[in-house]
Amino acid sequence: MKYNPDENGYYGQFGGAFIPELLYPNVKEIEDNYIQIIESEEFQEEYKALLKDYVGRPSPLYLAKRLSEKYGATIYLKREDLNHTGAHKVNNTIGQILIAKKLGKTNIIAETGAGQHGVATATVCALMGLDCTVFMGEVDIERQAPNVARMRMLGAKIIPATSGSKTLKDATNEAIRYWIQNPETFYLIGSVVGPHPHPDMVARLQAIISEEMKWQLKEKTGKENPDTIIACVGGGSNAAGAFYHYLEDEEVELIAVEAAGLGVDSGESAATSQLGEVGVIHGSKTILMQDEYGQIVEPYSISAGLDYPGVGPLHAFLHDTKRAKFMNATDEEALQAAYELTKIEGIIPALETAHALAVLPKMDLKPDQTIVINLSGRGDKDLETYIKHLED
């Protein structure tokens, strides 16, 4: 498949492993083993059993009738918000914790922005009886208090990142520093970012989303392919999972939605594909926001899971080759989309997911068009933000 990385971990010009020498043995160990482990019968049996009985998969593909009526197209929601822990993140953490165990790792670290990946990592560490340390930006700790409480209850140690913008980028920096000092640790990366093979490993584990979408659509519509798939993108793991089994089907339109923050040109944005250039961040070559001196520009979004200054290398490649169309939504547009879904479908989405919903009014939709929106997470964690803006 041309959308898989080559033997050096590159998607076109993007990807690779730009890491300190101390980490090479660790990354190489994963690279040499992850595909063999994932494709083994033993792994697949255990992984699928946990997804079914512990996570609650398959997640429903729901025909949003009132949303469809409003926008004049057939709109399905892939309900990742109904997974155990409330988002798509657990698909990846269940898979990676099984890989970590196969490699004999007992100390697990993770980074988190919105807290969903932190919760999903703390959950599987509790399930498997492994130590868990989560790095999280100080700003995100404050704005995602419910998830912080959940992680602590699950037994995770939380280390605040107090540098830079004190958000996801900085949490990732701190996690990598710790990993360098403790190379025996297993770094359970939460998105399709980082050095090869992490982006590919995460994409393969999240591919369960589009694997299910194919047979669910067939069941409901008589055909496996929708016309359009929409997903929000920060690092991009939920989008990678939703797109994965459709990448080769060029007739399926793929739309990735980034966070425009206060506006693409406001200086307070995370619309990487619009504002970014080729560079290296967190171990891989990709598109990222940087200034004239190559220093990373601080991203901004109301949603803690999308304010990342880069995108995963697969998404950079999809943007570069125009296989995916990149759109964006502002804070205000995302908030309005969230309130709309809540009022007309009775579903409160995560703020991240709300960005994907927010592009519907910007699209030229047709009555015979079938759209799947990946509803990547639920909005419990964002209630304070929603209530605050409703009061304003």
C-alpha positions as CSV (number, residue, x, y, z in Angstrom):
1,M,0.0,0.0,0.0
2,K,1.5,3.3,-1.0
3,Y,0.2,4.9,2.1
4,N,2.3,2.6,4.3
5,P,5.8,3.9,5.3
6,D,8.8,2.6,3.5
7,E,11.5,0.5,5.2
8,N,13.0,3.7,6.7
9,G,9.7,4.9,8.0
10,Y,9.0,7.6,5.4
11,Y,5.7,8.5,3.8
12,G,7.1,10.3,0.8
13,Q,9.4,12.9,2.3
14,F,7.8,12.7,5.7
15,G,8.5,10.5,8.7
16,G,11.8,8.8,9.7
17,A,13.3,8.6,13.1
18,F,15.2,11.7,14.3
19,I,16.2,10.5,17.8
20,P,19.1,10.7,20.3
21,E,21.5,7.8,20.0
22,L,20.5,6.6,23.5
23,L,17.0,5.8,22.2
24,Y,18.0,3.8,19.1
25,P,18.0,0.4,20.8
26,N,14.5,1.0,22.2
27,V,13.0,2.2,19.0
28,K,14.8,-0.5,17.0
29,E,13.4,-3.1,19.3
30,I,9.8,-1.9,18.6
31,E,10.6,-1.6,14.8
32,D,11.9,-5.1,14.6
33,N,8.9,-6.6,16.4
34,Y,5.7,-4.6,16.1
35,I,4.3,-5.9,12.8
36,Q,5.2,-9.5,13.6
37,I,3.4,-9.1,17.0
38,I,0.3,-7.3,15.6
39,E,-0.1,-9.8,12.8
40,S,0.3,-12.8,15.1
41,E,-2.8,-15.0,15.8
42,E,-2.2,-14.8,19.6
43,F,-2.1,-10.9,19.5
44,Q,-5.2,-10.6,17.3
45,E,-7.2,-13.0,19.5
46,E,-6.3,-11.1,22.7
47,Y,-6.7,-7.7,21.1
48,K,-10.1,-8.4,19.5
49,A,-11.4,-10.0,22.7
50,L,-10.4,-7.0,24.7
51,L,-11.9,-4.6,22.1
52,K,-15.2,-6.5,22.3
53,D,-15.6,-7.3,26.0
54,Y,-13.6,-4.5,27.6
55,V,-13.8,-1.5,25.2
56,G,-17.3,-2.4,23.9
57,R,-16.6,-2.6,20.2
58,P,-17.8,-2.5,17.5
59,S,-18.7,1.1,18.1
60,P,-22.1,1.9,16.4
61,L,-22.4,3.6,13.1
62,Y,-25.4,5.9,13.8
63,L,-27.6,7.5,11.1
64,A,-28.0,11.1,12.4
65,K,-31.4,11.7,10.9
66,R,-32.0,15.3,12.1
67,L,-28.5,16.4,11.3
68,S,-29.0,14.8,7.8
69,E,-32.2,16.7,7.3
70,K,-30.6,20.0,8.3
71,Y,-27.7,19.6,5.9
72,G,-29.4,17.8,3.1
73,A,-27.2,14.8,2.9
74,T,-27.0,11.3,4.6
75,I,-24.8,11.7,7.6
76,Y,-23.6,8.8,9.8
77,L,-21.6,9.3,13.0
78,K,-19.0,6.6,13.9
79,R,-19.6,6.6,17.7
80,E,-16.0,6.3,19.1
81,D,-17.4,8.4,22.0
82,L,-19.2,5.2,23.2
83,N,-15.9,3.3,23.8
84,H,-14.8,2.6,27.4
85,T,-12.9,5.7,28.5
86,G,-14.9,7.9,26.1
87,A,-12.8,8.2,23.0
88,H,-10.9,6.4,20.2
89,K,-7.7,6.5,22.2
90,V,-8.3,3.2,23.9
91,N,-8.1,1.3,20.6
92,N,-4.4,2.2,20.5
93,T,-3.6,1.8,24.2
94,I,-5.0,-1.7,24.4
95,G,-2.9,-2.7,21.4
96,Q,0.3,-1.0,22.6
97,I,0.0,-2.4,26.1
98,L,-0.1,-5.9,24.6
99,I,3.0,-5.1,22.6
100,A,4.7,-3.7,25.7
101,K,4.0,-6.9,27.6
102,K,5.3,-9.0,24.7
103,L,8.5,-7.0,24.9
104,G,8.8,-7.5,28.7
105,K,8.2,-3.8,29.6
106,T,6.8,-2.9,33.0
107,N,7.2,0.9,33.2
108,I,4.9,2.8,30.9
109,I,4.9,6.5,30.1
110,A,2.6,8.6,28.0
111,E,1.9,12.2,27.0
112,T,-1.6,13.7,26.9
113,G,-3.3,17.0,25.9
114,A,-7.1,16.6,26.3
115,G,-6.4,13.8,28.9
116,Q,-8.2,11.1,26.9
117,H,-5.0,9.4,25.9
118,G,-3.7,9.7,29.5
119,V,-6.9,8.1,30.8
120,A,-6.8,5.4,28.2
121,T,-3.1,4.6,29.1
122,A,-3.8,4.7,32.8
123,T,-6.8,2.4,32.2
124,V,-4.8,-0.3,30.4
125,C,-1.9,0.0,32.9
126,A,-4.4,-0.7,35.7
127,L,-5.8,-3.6,33.7
128,M,-2.4,-5.1,33.2
129,G,-0.9,-4.2,36.6
130,L,1.9,-1.9,35.1
131,D,3.3,1.3,36.4
132,C,2.1,4.4,34.6
133,T,3.5,8.0,34.4
134,V,1.6,10.6,32.4
135,F,3.1,13.9,31.2
136,M,0.6,16.7,30.8
137,G,0.8,20.5,30.3
138,E,0.0,22.6,33.3
139,V,-2.6,24.5,31.2
140,D,-4.2,21.3,30.2
141,I,-4.2,19.9,33.7
142,E,-6.4,22.9,34.7
143,R,-8.8,22.8,31.7
144,Q,-9.2,19.0,31.7
145,A,-9.7,18.5,35.5
146,P,-12.1,15.6,35.2
147,N,-9.6,13.5,33.2
148,V,-6.8,14.4,35.6
149,A,-9.0,13.1,38.5
150,R,-9.7,9.9,36.5
151,M,-6.0,9.3,35.8
152,R,-5.1,9.7,39.5
153,M,-7.9,7.3,40.5
154,L,-6.6,4.8,38.0
155,G,-3.2,4.9,39.8
156,A,-1.2,7.0,37.3
157,K,1.4,9.5,38.4
158,I,1.0,12.9,36.6
159,I,4.0,15.1,35.9
160,P,3.1,18.7,34.8
161,A,4.9,20.3,31.9
162,T,5.7,23.8,33.0
163,S,7.7,25.1,30.0
164,G,6.6,26.8,26.7
165,S,2.8,27.0,26.3
166,K,2.4,24.3,29.0
167,T,0.3,22.2,26.6
168,L,0.6,19.0,24.5
169,K,3.8,19.9,22.7
170,D,5.5,20.6,26.0
171,A,4.1,17.4,27.6
172,T,5.6,15.4,24.7
173,N,9.0,17.2,25.2
174,E,9.0,16.2,28.8
175,A,8.0,12.6,28.0
176,I,10.8,12.3,25.5
177,R,13.3,13.7,28.0
178,Y,12.2,11.1,30.6
179,W,12.5,8.4,28.0
180,I,16.1,9.3,27.2
181,Q,17.0,9.2,30.9
182,N,15.0,5.9,31.3
183,P,15.4,4.0,28.0
184,E,14.0,0.8,29.5
185,T,10.7,2.5,29.7
186,F,8.0,1.9,27.1
187,Y,6.7,5.2,25.6
188,L,3.1,4.6,24.7
189,I,2.6,7.4,22.2
190,G,-1.0,8.6,21.8
191,S,-1.1,9.8,18.2
192,V,0.3,9.1,14.8
193,V,3.4,11.2,15.6
194,G,6.9,10.5,16.9
195,P,9.8,8.5,15.4
196,H,9.1,5.5,13.1
197,P,7.6,3.0,13.8
198,H,5.2,4.8,16.2
199,P,3.1,6.6,13.6
200,D,2.5,3.3,11.7
201,M,1.9,1.3,14.8
202,V,-0.7,3.7,16.0
203,A,-2.4,3.9,12.6
204,R,-2.6,0.1,12.4
205,L,-4.2,-0.1,15.8
206,Q,-6.7,2.7,15.1
207,A,-7.5,1.1,11.7
208,I,-10.2,-0.9,13.5
209,I,-12.4,2.2,13.1
210,S,-12.5,2.1,9.3
211,E,-12.4,-1.8,9.3
212,E,-15.8,-1.7,11.1
213,M,-17.1,1.2,9.0
214,K,-16.8,-0.9,5.9
215,W,-19.1,-3.7,7.0
216,Q,-21.4,-1.4,8.9
217,L,-22.0,0.8,5.8
218,K,-22.5,-2.4,3.7
219,E,-25.1,-3.5,6.2
220,K,-26.9,-0.2,6.2
221,T,-26.5,1.1,2.6
222,G,-25.5,-1.9,0.6
223,K,-22.1,-0.5,-0.2
224,E,-18.8,-0.4,1.8
225,N,-17.7,3.1,0.7
226,P,-19.1,6.4,1.8
227,D,-18.7,9.5,-0.5
228,T,-16.9,11.5,2.3
229,I,-15.2,10.8,5.6
230,I,-14.6,13.7,8.0
231,A,-12.4,13.7,11.1
232,C,-10.6,16.2,13.2
233,V,-6.8,16.3,13.2
234,G,-4.3,17.4,15.8
235,G,-1.6,14.8,15.6
236,G,-4.2,12.8,13.8
237,S,-4.8,9.3,15.2
238,N,-8.6,9.3,15.0
239,A,-8.4,10.5,11.4
240,A,-5.7,7.9,10.5
241,G,-8.0,5.2,11.9
242,A,-11.1,6.5,10.0
243,F,-9.2,6.9,6.7
244,Y,-7.0,3.8,6.9
245,H,-9.0,1.2,4.9
246,Y,-10.1,3.9,2.4
247,L,-6.7,5.4,1.5
248,E,-6.5,3.4,-1.7
249,D,-10.1,4.1,-2.7
250,E,-9.5,7.4,-4.4
251,E,-13.3,7.9,-5.0
252,V,-13.8,8.3,-1.2
253,E,-13.2,12.0,-0.3
254,L,-11.1,12.3,2.9
255,I,-11.5,15.6,4.9
256,A,-9.2,16.4,7.8
257,V,-10.3,19.3,10.0
258,E,-7.7,21.3,12.0
259,A,-8.2,23.8,14.7
260,A,-8.1,27.4,13.4
261,G,-8.3,28.8,17.0
262,L,-9.2,32.5,16.8
263,G,-8.7,32.4,13.1
264,V,-6.0,31.1,10.7
265,D,-4.2,34.4,10.5
266,S,-4.8,35.6,14.1
267,G,-1.5,34.3,15.5
268,E,-3.7,32.1,17.8
269,S,-4.2,29.0,15.7
270,A,-3.3,25.4,15.2
271,A,-4.1,25.1,11.5
272,T,-0.8,23.4,10.8
273,S,-1.3,22.6,7.1
274,Q,-2.1,26.2,6.4
275,L,0.6,27.8,8.5
276,G,3.3,25.1,8.6
277,E,6.4,24.2,6.7
278,V,8.6,21.1,6.5
279,G,10.6,20.5,9.7
280,V,11.3,18.0,12.4
281,I,9.4,17.7,15.6
282,H,9.3,14.9,18.3
283,G,11.4,12.5,16.2
284,S,9.8,12.8,12.8
285,K,10.0,15.0,9.7
286,T,6.6,16.5,9.0
287,I,4.7,19.8,8.5
288,L,4.9,22.1,11.5
289,M,4.4,25.7,12.5
290,Q,7.7,27.5,12.9
291,D,9.1,31.0,12.7
292,E,11.8,32.3,10.3
293,Y,14.5,30.9,12.6
294,G,13.0,27.4,12.6
295,Q,11.7,27.7,16.2
296,I,8.4,26.1,16.8
297,V,5.5,28.6,17.0
298,E,3.2,28.0,19.9
299,P,-0.2,26.6,18.7
300,Y,-3.5,27.6,20.1
301,S,-7.0,26.0,20.2
302,I,-9.8,25.9,22.7
303,S,-9.6,22.1,22.4
304,A,-6.7,20.6,24.4
305,G,-6.3,17.7,21.9
306,L,-5.8,19.8,18.8
307,D,-3.3,22.5,19.9
308,Y,-0.3,20.7,18.5
309,P,2.1,22.6,16.2
310,G,2.5,19.7,13.7
311,V,0.6,16.8,12.2
312,G,1.6,13.2,11.9
313,P,3.8,12.3,8.9
314,L,1.0,10.2,7.3
315,H,-1.2,13.3,7.3
316,A,1.6,15.5,6.0
317,F,1.9,13.1,3.1
318,L,-1.9,13.0,2.5
319,H,-1.9,16.8,2.5
320,D,1.2,16.9,0.2
321,T,-0.3,14.5,-2.3
322,K,-3.8,16.1,-2.0
323,R,-5.2,12.7,-1.1
324,A,-7.0,14.4,1.8
325,K,-8.6,17.8,1.8
326,F,-7.6,19.9,4.8
327,M,-10.1,22.3,6.2
328,N,-10.3,24.1,9.5
329,A,-12.7,25.5,12.1
330,T,-12.4,28.2,14.7
331,D,-13.1,28.0,18.4
332,E,-16.5,29.7,17.9
333,E,-17.5,27.4,14.9
334,A,-16.6,24.3,17.0
335,L,-18.6,25.5,20.0
336,Q,-21.7,26.2,17.8
337,A,-21.3,22.8,16.1
338,A,-21.2,21.1,19.5
339,Y,-24.3,22.9,20.8
340,E,-26.1,22.1,17.5
341,L,-25.3,18.3,17.7
342,T,-26.4,18.3,21.4
343,K,-29.7,20.0,20.7
344,I,-30.7,18.1,17.5
345,E,-29.2,14.6,18.2
346,G,-28.9,14.5,22.0
347,I,-25.1,13.8,21.7
348,I,-22.6,16.0,23.5
349,P,-19.3,15.7,21.5
350,A,-15.8,16.4,22.6
351,L,-14.5,19.8,21.6
352,E,-12.0,18.1,19.3
353,T,-14.8,16.2,17.5
354,A,-16.9,19.4,17.3
355,H,-14.3,20.8,14.8
356,A,-15.1,18.0,12.4
357,L,-18.8,18.8,12.7
358,A,-18.2,22.5,12.2
359,V,-17.2,22.1,8.5
360,L,-20.7,20.8,7.5
361,P,-22.0,24.4,6.8
362,K,-19.0,25.1,4.7
363,M,-19.5,22.2,2.3
364,D,-21.6,22.0,-0.8
365,L,-23.5,18.9,0.1
366,K,-25.7,16.8,-2.2
367,P,-28.9,14.9,-1.3
368,D,-27.4,11.6,-2.5
369,Q,-24.1,12.1,-0.6
370,T,-23.2,9.7,2.2
371,I,-20.9,11.2,4.8
372,V,-19.3,9.5,7.8
373,I,-18.1,11.8,10.6
374,N,-15.8,10.2,13.1
375,L,-17.2,11.2,16.4
376,S,-13.9,10.7,18.2
377,G,-14.8,11.5,21.8
378,R,-17.6,12.5,24.2
379,G,-17.9,15.9,25.7
380,D,-18.0,15.1,29.5
381,K,-14.4,16.4,29.8
382,D,-15.3,19.7,28.1
383,L,-18.5,20.5,30.0
384,E,-16.9,23.4,32.0
385,T,-15.8,25.0,28.8
386,Y,-19.2,24.5,27.2
387,I,-21.0,25.9,30.2
388,K,-18.7,28.9,30.5
389,H,-19.3,29.8,26.9
390,L,-23.0,29.3,27.2
391,E,-23.0,31.7,30.1
392,D,-20.9,34.3,28.2
